[in-house]
Amino acid sequence: MKLAKDYIIFPLDVPTLEEAKPFVRLLSSHVGMFKVGLELFIRSGPEVIRYIKSQTSAGIFLDLKLHDIPVTVERAMRSVAELGVDLATVHCGESSGMLEAAVAGAGGRVRVLGVTVLTSVSENDLRAAGFSWDVPELVIRRACMASAAGLDGIVCSGLEVKNIKAQCGEGFLCVTPGIRPSWEAVGGDDQQRVSTPGGAVGDGADYLVIGRPIRDAEKPENAALRIAEEIEVAKS
């Protein structure tokens, strides 16, 4: 049975392994998964993956957002799969061939997620980039492309989860960043499309990436517990 804490993915958004270690030790029993992104992986590489696996039973989400020609993405995803992580990302981008290559490289050893539209992107950003679709329509289009290519799910905002589940099925994973608890106001936020933990889970989100509300709390473990309580209410 999936516990409330298992929905929480905590991003280790720090530059070094030494800075990541205290969060792993502090939160290992309070979150379901740790996310390793570009900043930490570029500095620490596979060593950070090995450390997390040695210290906790929590899962690992390697968020490198691969985006290249299909043969390069396939080879890169094969290397990712050899690390023994649970989730990995590839940009949906322009090519279903690249997504199919990511699935082939994963070989069923890691679940592959497509990044649809970053939660920092606004409607104005899309217009400036030359897109004629609005954010929800582009997210749905890319989610459907990811599903058709055989990906396990996508990364999207909590605001889009319900429509994606309706289009792609309940088994298609929705991992949602841009999560802000109702009791936490985050100043200077770069996220444009946000939702609460309860709202996202209530709409069907499978995992919630929650960083600043936990990391910046006086006691991060207490913040994680409080978020888990909000998720539990939404589940029931």
CORLINWO-V153567 format. One record per residue. N is the residue number from 1. OMEGA is omega in degrees with one decimal (* if undefined). BURIAL is # if it has 9 or more other ideal C-beta (glycine too) atoms within 8 Angstrom, else .. D_LAST is the distance of its C-alpha to the last C-alpha in Angstrom with 1 decimal. Layout:
N&OMEGA&BURIAL&D_LAST, N&OMEGA&BURIAL&D_LAST
This chain:
1&-178.5&.&13.5, 2&179.4&.&12.6, 3&-179.6&.&11.8, 4&-178.7&#&10.6, 5&-178.1&#&14.3, 6&176.0&.&15.3, 7&-170.8&#&14.3, 8&171.0&#&16.9, 9&178.6&#&20.4, 10&180.0&#&23.0, 11&177.1&#&26.3, 12&-176.0&#&29.4, 13&177.7&.&31.3, 14&-173.3&#&34.4, 15&-174.7&.&37.9, 16&177.7&#&38.7, 17&-179.9&#&37.3, 18&177.5&.&38.5, 19&179.5&#&36.2, 20&-173.2&#&33.3, 21&-179.4&#&33.7, 22&179.0&.&32.5, 23&178.0&#&29.1, 24&-180.0&#&28.7, 25&-174.7&.&29.6, 26&-170.1&#&27.5, 27&-172.7&#&24.2, 28&179.9&#&24.5, 29&-176.2&.&22.0, 30&178.6&#&19.5, 31&-178.4&#&19.2, 32&-173.3&#&18.9, 33&172.0&#&22.0, 34&177.9&#&25.1, 35&175.1&#&26.7, 36&-177.8&#&30.5, 37&-174.1&#&32.1, 38&-174.3&.&35.7, 39&-177.1&#&36.9, 40&-176.8&#&36.1, 41&178.9&#&36.9, 42&-179.7&.&40.3, 43&-169.9&#&41.3, 44&177.7&#&39.9, 45&-177.6&.&39.5, 46&-179.5&.&38.4, 47&-179.1&.&38.9, 48&176.5&#&35.6, 49&179.7&#&33.8, 50&-179.7&.&35.7, 51&-179.3&#&34.9, 52&-179.1&#&31.2, 53&-178.9&#&31.4, 54&-172.7&.&33.6, 55&-171.2&.&31.4, 56&174.7&#&27.8, 57&178.3&.&25.8, 58&178.4&#&23.7, 59&-179.4&#&24.2, 60&178.4&#&26.7, 61&179.6&#&26.5, 62&-171.2&#&30.1, 63&-178.7&#&30.2, 64&176.7&#&33.8, 65&-178.4&#&33.5, 66&-179.8&#&36.4, 67&-177.9&.&38.6, 68&176.6&.&42.1, 69&-172.6&.&44.2, 70&-176.0&#&42.5, 71&178.4&.&44.7, 72&178.6&.&44.0, 73&178.9&#&40.2, 74&-179.5&#&40.4, 75&179.1&#&42.4, 76&-179.7&#&40.2, 77&175.6&#&37.0, 78&177.6&#&38.9, 79&176.6&.&39.5, 80&-178.0&#&35.9, 81&-179.1&#&34.8, 82&179.4&.&37.4, 83&179.1&#&35.7, 84&177.1&.&32.7, 85&-175.0&#&30.0, 86&-178.9&.&26.7, 87&175.4&#&26.5, 88&-173.9&#&29.4, 89&171.6&#&30.2, 90&175.9&#&32.9, 91&175.9&#&33.6, 92&173.6&#&33.4, 93&-171.9&.&36.7, 94&-167.0&.&39.2, 95&173.3&.&39.6, 96&177.2&.&37.6, 97&177.5&.&40.3, 98&179.3&#&39.1, 99&177.4&#&35.5, 100&177.7&#&36.9, 101&177.8&#&39.0, 102&178.9&#&36.0, 103&179.2&#&34.3, 104&179.0&#&37.7, 105&179.3&#&38.0, 106&176.8&#&34.6, 107&-179.9&.&35.6, 108&-177.7&.&32.1, 109&177.1&.&32.1, 110&177.9&#&29.9, 111&-174.2&#&27.3, 112&179.0&#&28.8, 113&174.7&#&27.1, 114&175.0&#&29.0, 115&-174.9&#&29.1, 116&176.3&#&29.2, 117&-178.2&#&30.0, 118&-177.0&.&29.6, 119&174.7&#&27.3, 120&-175.5&.&30.4, 121&178.7&#&32.2, 122&176.1&.&32.6, 123&179.6&.&34.1, 124&177.7&.&37.4, 125&179.2&.&37.4, 126&179.4&#&37.0, 127&-179.5&.&39.9, 128&179.6&.&42.0, 129&175.4&.&41.5, 130&178.5&.&42.7, 131&177.0&.&39.6, 132&179.1&.&39.6, 133&171.4&.&35.9, 134&-174.0&.&33.3, 135&-177.6&#&30.4, 136&-178.7&#&27.8, 137&178.7&.&30.5, 138&177.5&#&31.7, 139&179.8&#&28.3, 140&179.3&#&27.8, 141&-178.9&#&31.3, 142&176.4&#&31.0, 143&179.1&#&27.7, 144&176.2&#&29.3, 145&178.8&#&32.4, 146&179.1&#&30.4, 147&-179.6&#&28.7, 148&-179.8&.&32.1, 149&177.4&#&33.6, 150&177.2&.&31.2, 151&-178.5&#&29.1, 152&-178.5&.&25.7, 153&-178.3&#&24.1, 154&169.8&#&24.7, 155&-178.1&#&24.3, 156&175.6&#&23.4, 157&178.1&#&21.9, 158&-179.3&#&18.3, 159&-174.6&.&20.1, 160&-173.2&#&21.3, 161&-174.0&#&18.5, 162&-179.8&.&17.6, 163&179.6&#&21.3, 164&177.4&#&21.9, 165&179.4&#&19.3, 166&-177.5&.&21.0, 167&-169.6&#&24.4, 168&178.0&#&24.1, 169&-177.2&.&21.4, 170&-178.4&.&17.9, 171&179.7&.&19.6, 172&-172.2&#&21.4, 173&172.9&#&20.1, 174&177.9&#&19.3, 175&-168.9&#&20.0, 176&167.5&#&19.8, 177&-179.9&#&22.1, 178&-179.3&#&22.7, 179&179.2&#&19.5, 180&178.4&#&20.0, 181&-178.5&#&17.6, 182&-177.4&.&17.9, 183&-175.3&.&19.8, 184&174.2&.&22.2, 185&-178.0&.&25.2, 186&-178.5&#&27.2, 187&177.6&.&30.8, 188&-173.7&.&33.0, 189&177.7&.&30.1, 190&178.7&.&31.3, 191&-177.9&#&28.1, 192&-175.1&#&28.4, 193&-172.9&#&25.1, 194&175.1&#&22.2, 195&178.5&#&18.5, 196&176.7&#&15.9, 197&-179.5&#&13.5, 198&179.8&#&10.4, 199&-178.9&#&12.6, 200&179.2&#&13.7, 201&178.2&#&10.5, 202&178.8&.&9.2, 203&174.7&#&12.7, 204&179.1&#&12.7, 205&-178.0&#&14.4, 206&178.6&.&15.0, 207&-180.0&#&16.5, 208&175.8&#&17.2, 209&-173.7&#&20.7, 210&-176.9&#&20.9, 211&-171.6&#&24.3, 212&179.8&.&25.9, 213&176.6&#&23.1, 214&-175.0&#&23.1, 215&-174.5&#&26.8, 216&178.6&.&28.2, 217&177.9&#&26.3, 218&174.6&.&28.6, 219&-176.4&.&26.5, 220&-178.9&#&24.7, 221&178.0&#&22.8, 222&176.8&#&21.3, 223&178.5&#&20.3, 224&178.0&#&18.5, 225&-179.1&#&16.7, 226&177.1&#&15.7, 227&178.0&#&14.5, 228&177.6&#&12.4, 229&178.2&#&10.8, 230&178.0&#&10.2, 231&-179.4&#&8.7, 232&177.7&#&6.3, 233&-179.5&.&5.3, 234&179.8&#&5.5, 235&-174.6&.&3.8, 236&*&.&0.0
